[in-house]
Amino acid sequence: MTTICHTLKECIQEKSLVELYTNGDDEFSVGLPLYMDDKGIVVFNVDPQGRMDGYSYYDLSSIHILNTDTAYLQKLNHYQNFWADNKDCMGTNALLPSFTYDSTEPLLLEVLRKQQNENRIVAIETCCADNLYTGFLIQLTEKTIVLNTIDMENAKALEKILIHSKDIVFAEFNSIDNLLLESAFRTL
């Protein structure tokens, strides 16, 4: 774990992409590490076309493998340069709300508080369940959150669920998928 933390700190300083493996050796996410505390890290997600696609929080204990210099990451860096050089193409960065961390609060709590204050959808995975809970935060304390879940099929409200903060291993926020779901929820 100390090697992963050390490497993530270097990537934050160098502003370099990483491959994060959390669910086995075959499946990974790509992102640009931005902020880290002793429990977790926030990365700016990168899609397979090299475009930024929102943010994710990862509990550090959920990261099993971390790669920093792969052919795939080199390709995505090239793609990012393409988007930077062709801003008039269909890019998504301008649509995404920004996230900054300048608080003494734990990183996860700051992420969740900002999503609640901005009335944004967040997708949460816990160590206790295999599914992703997606919805609006309606109550937040240091120990628990209440999430008003949204049905991904029809963008309608489902049930309210209680989640213990200590069980959260992943949270996605300000992504294109979440922005689209918010729009559908508010319109339909």
C-alpha positions as CSV (number, residue, x, y, z in Angstrom):
1,M,0.0,0.0,0.0
2,T,2.8,2.4,0.8
3,T,4.2,2.0,-2.8
4,I,0.8,2.8,-4.3
5,C,0.4,5.9,-2.1
6,H,3.9,7.1,-2.9
7,T,3.3,6.6,-6.6
8,L,0.0,8.4,-6.5
9,K,1.7,11.4,-4.8
10,E,4.3,11.5,-7.6
11,C,1.5,11.3,-10.2
12,I,-0.3,14.2,-8.6
13,Q,2.9,16.3,-8.7
14,E,3.8,15.3,-12.2
15,K,0.2,15.5,-13.5
16,S,0.4,12.1,-15.1
17,L,-2.3,9.5,-15.9
18,V,-2.6,6.2,-14.0
19,E,-4.4,2.9,-14.5
20,L,-6.3,2.0,-11.3
21,Y,-7.2,-1.6,-10.7
22,T,-9.8,-2.1,-8.0
23,N,-11.8,-5.2,-9.1
24,G,-9.3,-7.8,-10.3
25,D,-6.5,-7.8,-12.9
26,D,-8.7,-7.4,-16.0
27,E,-10.6,-4.3,-15.4
28,F,-9.2,-0.8,-14.7
29,S,-10.0,2.8,-14.8
30,V,-7.9,5.6,-16.1
31,G,-7.6,9.0,-14.5
32,L,-5.4,12.0,-13.6
33,P,-4.8,12.0,-9.8
34,L,-5.7,15.3,-8.2
35,Y,-6.1,15.2,-4.5
36,M,-5.3,12.6,-1.8
37,D,-5.6,12.3,1.9
38,D,-4.7,9.3,4.2
39,K,-7.9,7.4,3.2
40,G,-8.6,8.1,-0.4
41,I,-7.8,9.8,-3.7
42,V,-9.8,11.9,-6.3
43,V,-9.0,11.4,-9.9
44,F,-10.2,13.2,-13.0
45,N,-11.6,10.3,-15.1
46,V,-10.4,9.9,-18.7
47,D,-12.6,8.0,-21.2
48,P,-11.2,5.7,-23.9
49,Q,-11.1,8.6,-26.3
50,G,-8.8,10.6,-24.0
51,R,-11.5,13.1,-22.9
52,M,-12.1,14.1,-19.3
53,D,-15.2,12.5,-17.9
54,G,-15.9,13.7,-14.4
55,Y,-14.3,12.6,-11.2
56,S,-14.0,9.5,-9.0
57,Y,-13.1,9.0,-5.4
58,Y,-11.3,5.8,-4.5
59,D,-10.7,4.4,-1.1
60,L,-7.0,3.7,-1.1
61,S,-7.5,0.2,0.3
62,S,-9.6,-0.7,-2.8
63,I,-6.7,-0.1,-5.2
64,H,-4.9,-3.4,-5.8
65,I,-2.7,-2.5,-8.8
66,L,-1.5,0.9,-10.1
67,N,0.2,1.3,-13.5
68,T,1.8,4.5,-14.6
69,D,3.8,3.9,-17.8
70,T,1.9,1.7,-20.3
71,A,1.4,1.8,-24.0
72,Y,-2.3,2.4,-23.4
73,L,-1.6,5.5,-21.2
74,Q,0.8,6.8,-23.9
75,K,-2.0,6.5,-26.4
76,L,-4.4,8.3,-24.2
77,N,-1.9,11.1,-23.6
78,H,-1.7,11.4,-27.4
79,Y,-5.5,11.6,-27.6
80,Q,-5.6,14.3,-24.9
81,N,-3.1,16.3,-27.0
82,F,-5.4,15.9,-30.0
83,W,-8.4,17.3,-28.0
84,A,-6.3,20.2,-26.8
85,D,-5.2,21.0,-30.3
86,N,-8.8,20.7,-31.7
87,K,-10.9,22.5,-29.2
88,D,-13.7,23.1,-31.8
89,C,-14.2,19.3,-32.0
90,M,-16.9,17.7,-29.9
91,G,-15.1,17.8,-26.5
92,T,-16.8,17.5,-23.1
93,N,-14.6,19.3,-20.7
94,A,-16.6,22.6,-20.8
95,L,-19.7,20.8,-19.6
96,L,-18.2,19.3,-16.5
97,P,-18.5,21.1,-13.2
98,S,-15.1,21.5,-11.6
99,F,-14.0,20.1,-8.2
100,T,-11.4,21.6,-5.9
101,Y,-10.2,20.4,-2.5
102,D,-9.0,23.1,-0.1
103,S,-10.5,21.9,3.1
104,T,-9.2,20.3,6.3
105,E,-12.2,17.9,6.2
106,P,-11.5,14.3,5.0
107,L,-11.5,14.1,1.2
108,L,-14.6,11.8,1.0
109,L,-16.6,14.0,3.2
110,E,-15.7,17.1,1.2
111,V,-16.7,15.3,-2.1
112,L,-20.0,14.3,-0.7
113,R,-20.7,17.7,0.9
114,K,-20.1,19.5,-2.3
115,Q,-22.3,17.1,-4.3
116,Q,-25.1,17.6,-1.7
117,N,-24.7,21.4,-1.7
118,E,-24.8,21.5,-5.5
119,N,-27.7,19.0,-5.7
120,R,-25.7,16.8,-8.0
121,I,-26.1,13.0,-8.6
122,V,-23.4,10.8,-7.2
123,A,-22.8,7.1,-7.8
124,I,-21.5,5.2,-4.8
125,E,-20.1,1.7,-4.3
126,T,-19.7,0.1,-0.9
127,C,-17.6,-2.7,0.3
128,C,-20.8,-4.5,1.4
129,A,-22.6,-4.6,-2.0
130,D,-21.6,-5.3,-5.6
131,N,-24.0,-2.8,-7.1
132,L,-23.6,0.9,-7.6
133,Y,-26.1,3.2,-5.8
134,T,-26.9,6.3,-7.9
135,G,-28.8,9.3,-6.6
136,F,-29.0,12.6,-4.8
137,L,-27.5,13.0,-1.3
138,I,-30.3,14.2,1.0
139,Q,-28.6,13.8,4.4
140,L,-25.0,13.8,5.3
141,T,-23.1,13.3,8.6
142,E,-19.6,12.1,9.2
143,K,-20.8,8.6,9.8
144,T,-23.7,8.1,7.4
145,I,-25.4,9.4,4.3
146,V,-28.9,9.1,3.0
147,L,-29.2,8.7,-0.8
148,N,-32.4,9.3,-2.7
149,T,-31.7,6.7,-5.4
150,I,-32.5,7.1,-9.1
151,D,-33.6,4.3,-11.4
152,M,-31.1,4.2,-14.3
153,E,-33.7,2.8,-16.7
154,N,-36.2,5.6,-16.5
155,A,-34.5,8.4,-14.4
156,K,-37.3,8.3,-11.8
157,A,-36.8,8.4,-8.0
158,L,-36.6,5.1,-6.3
159,E,-36.0,4.6,-2.6
160,K,-34.0,6.3,0.1
161,I,-31.1,4.2,1.4
162,L,-28.8,4.7,4.3
163,I,-25.1,4.2,3.7
164,H,-22.3,4.1,6.3
165,S,-19.5,6.4,5.2
166,K,-16.8,3.9,6.3
167,D,-18.2,1.4,3.8
168,I,-17.8,3.7,0.7
169,V,-15.0,2.4,-1.5
170,F,-15.9,4.4,-4.7
171,A,-17.8,7.5,-5.6
172,E,-18.3,8.9,-9.1
173,F,-19.4,12.6,-9.4
174,N,-19.7,15.3,-12.1
175,S,-19.5,12.7,-14.9
176,I,-21.2,13.0,-18.2
177,D,-23.4,10.0,-17.3
178,N,-24.5,11.7,-14.1
179,L,-25.1,15.0,-15.8
180,L,-27.3,13.3,-18.4
181,L,-29.2,11.4,-15.7
182,E,-29.7,14.7,-13.7
183,S,-31.2,16.3,-16.8
184,A,-33.5,13.4,-17.5
185,F,-34.6,13.3,-13.8
186,R,-35.4,17.0,-13.8
187,T,-37.2,17.0,-17.2
188,L,-39.1,13.7,-17.4
